[in-house]
Amino acid sequence: MASFWLSGRIVTPQSCQLSSANNIINFGSIANGELSLSEAPAGKKITRSFEIQCSGMGQLVTASLSLEGTPHITNKQALAVNERDDIAILLFNGEKAIAPVKPGDSHENADRIPLMFEAGRGRQKSAFDLTAYPIRTGPSVKPGPFSSQATVVFDFK
């Protein structure tokens, strides 16, 4: 009688990461009049292009991303701002609004940004644009700093 051992390691074949070190959007100083009070963005905006480096992307794999962050309490399409409720941030990819997915919630029905990849040998690059619009959520805004954050979540199919 003979015995033999089998072993292996399960790995996720695809992985992606933001390759740009410039992942901060700084609005600088904003006058109250530059903030829109609606879901139709107007006024101050910043568009940033983010590069993505992926590996293990086979020909049959498609990828998209969604954004995870805290939705504003009264406008679920907007990203909440830390410790303030008078400002929120709308996020767009082109003309498409990208609502944040609450941390811990499923991304199954999330607004997605599709990724298009350059051909490569197991490593591919892609990029996406994100436009951020700060908006006011009431008649006035208190002066002072604000900040928020969102996490990029990749989905492979």
C-alpha positions as CSV (number, residue, x, y, z in Angstrom):
1,M,0.0,0.0,0.0
2,A,1.3,3.5,-0.9
3,S,0.2,7.0,0.2
4,F,0.6,10.3,-1.5
5,W,-0.1,13.8,-0.6
6,L,-1.8,16.5,-2.6
7,S,-1.5,20.2,-2.0
8,G,-2.2,23.4,-3.7
9,R,-2.9,27.1,-3.2
10,I,-6.1,28.8,-4.3
11,V,-5.5,32.3,-5.6
12,T,-7.7,34.9,-7.1
13,P,-6.3,35.2,-10.6
14,Q,-7.3,38.9,-11.1
15,S,-6.2,41.8,-9.1
16,C,-6.2,45.6,-9.7
17,Q,-4.9,48.6,-8.0
18,L,-4.9,52.3,-8.6
19,S,-1.4,53.1,-10.0
20,S,-1.7,56.9,-9.6
21,A,-0.3,58.4,-6.5
22,N,-2.5,61.4,-7.0
23,N,-5.7,60.1,-5.5
24,I,-6.7,63.2,-3.6
25,I,-9.2,65.7,-5.0
26,N,-8.6,69.1,-3.3
27,F,-11.4,71.6,-4.0
28,G,-9.4,74.5,-2.3
29,S,-11.5,77.4,-1.2
30,I,-15.1,77.5,-2.3
31,A,-17.5,80.4,-2.0
32,N,-21.0,79.6,-0.8
33,G,-22.4,80.8,-4.2
34,E,-20.3,78.2,-6.0
35,L,-22.3,75.3,-4.4
36,S,-25.4,74.1,-6.1
37,L,-28.5,73.1,-4.1
38,S,-29.7,70.4,-6.4
39,E,-28.8,67.0,-7.9
40,A,-28.0,68.8,-11.2
41,P,-24.3,69.7,-10.6
42,A,-23.2,73.2,-11.2
43,G,-20.5,75.4,-9.9
44,K,-17.2,74.1,-8.7
45,K,-16.1,70.8,-10.0
46,I,-12.9,68.8,-10.5
47,T,-12.3,66.0,-12.9
48,R,-9.5,63.6,-12.3
49,S,-8.3,60.7,-14.4
50,F,-7.2,57.6,-12.4
51,E,-4.9,54.9,-13.9
52,I,-5.4,51.3,-12.9
53,Q,-2.9,48.4,-13.2
54,C,-4.3,44.9,-13.3
55,S,-2.8,41.5,-13.5
56,G,-4.2,38.1,-14.3
57,M,-6.9,39.4,-16.7
58,G,-7.7,36.7,-19.1
59,Q,-9.5,37.4,-22.4
60,L,-12.9,36.3,-21.0
61,V,-12.6,38.5,-17.9
62,T,-14.5,41.8,-17.8
63,A,-14.1,44.3,-15.0
64,S,-15.9,47.3,-13.6
65,L,-15.7,49.3,-10.4
66,S,-18.0,50.9,-8.0
67,L,-17.4,53.3,-5.2
68,E,-17.9,52.5,-1.5
69,G,-18.5,55.3,0.9
70,T,-21.1,56.8,3.2
71,P,-24.1,58.2,1.3
72,H,-25.4,61.6,2.5
73,I,-28.3,61.3,5.0
74,T,-30.8,63.2,2.8
75,N,-29.3,62.7,-0.7
76,K,-28.3,59.0,-1.1
77,Q,-26.9,59.8,-4.6
78,A,-24.2,61.9,-2.9
79,L,-21.2,61.1,-0.8
80,A,-21.4,62.3,2.8
81,V,-18.9,64.7,4.2
82,N,-17.2,63.9,7.5
83,E,-18.8,65.5,10.5
84,R,-21.0,67.9,8.4
85,D,-24.5,67.6,7.0
86,D,-24.6,70.9,5.1
87,I,-22.3,69.6,2.2
88,A,-22.3,66.5,0.1
89,I,-20.3,65.4,-3.0
90,L,-21.8,64.2,-6.2
91,L,-19.6,61.9,-8.3
92,F,-19.9,61.3,-12.0
93,N,-18.1,59.2,-14.7
94,G,-18.9,61.2,-17.8
95,E,-22.6,62.0,-17.7
96,K,-23.4,59.0,-15.4
97,A,-23.9,59.6,-11.7
98,I,-22.1,57.2,-9.5
99,A,-23.8,56.8,-6.1
100,P,-21.7,55.5,-3.2
101,V,-22.4,52.1,-1.8
102,K,-22.7,52.1,2.0
103,P,-19.9,50.2,3.6
104,G,-21.0,46.6,4.3
105,D,-23.8,46.7,1.7
106,S,-23.8,44.6,-1.4
107,H,-22.4,46.1,-4.6
108,E,-24.6,43.9,-6.8
109,N,-26.9,46.8,-7.8
110,A,-24.3,49.5,-7.6
111,D,-23.6,52.2,-10.2
112,R,-20.6,50.8,-12.1
113,I,-17.8,52.3,-14.1
114,P,-16.8,49.8,-16.9
115,L,-13.1,49.3,-17.5
116,M,-11.6,48.9,-20.9
117,F,-8.1,47.3,-21.0
118,E,-5.1,47.7,-23.2
119,A,-3.9,44.3,-24.5
120,G,-1.0,42.8,-22.6
121,R,0.6,39.7,-21.3
122,G,-1.4,39.1,-18.2
123,R,-1.0,42.7,-17.1
124,Q,-3.3,45.3,-18.3
125,K,-3.8,49.0,-17.8
126,S,-7.0,51.0,-17.8
127,A,-8.2,54.4,-16.7
128,F,-11.4,56.1,-15.6
129,D,-12.4,59.7,-15.1
130,L,-14.2,60.8,-12.0
131,T,-15.8,64.3,-11.7
132,A,-16.6,65.5,-8.2
133,Y,-19.1,68.3,-7.4
134,P,-19.5,69.6,-3.9
135,I,-23.1,70.6,-3.3
136,R,-24.9,72.2,-0.4
137,T,-27.8,70.3,1.2
138,G,-29.6,73.2,2.7
139,P,-30.0,77.0,2.3
140,S,-26.6,77.9,3.7
141,V,-23.2,76.3,4.4
142,K,-21.1,76.9,7.5
143,P,-17.6,78.1,6.8
144,G,-14.8,75.6,7.5
145,P,-13.0,72.6,6.1
146,F,-14.6,69.4,4.9
147,S,-13.4,66.0,3.8
148,S,-14.7,62.7,2.6
149,Q,-13.4,59.4,1.2
150,A,-14.5,56.6,-1.0
151,T,-13.0,53.2,-1.7
152,V,-12.7,51.8,-5.2
153,V,-14.2,48.2,-5.4
154,F,-13.3,46.1,-8.4
155,D,-15.7,43.5,-9.8
156,F,-14.6,40.7,-12.2
157,K,-16.8,38.6,-14.3
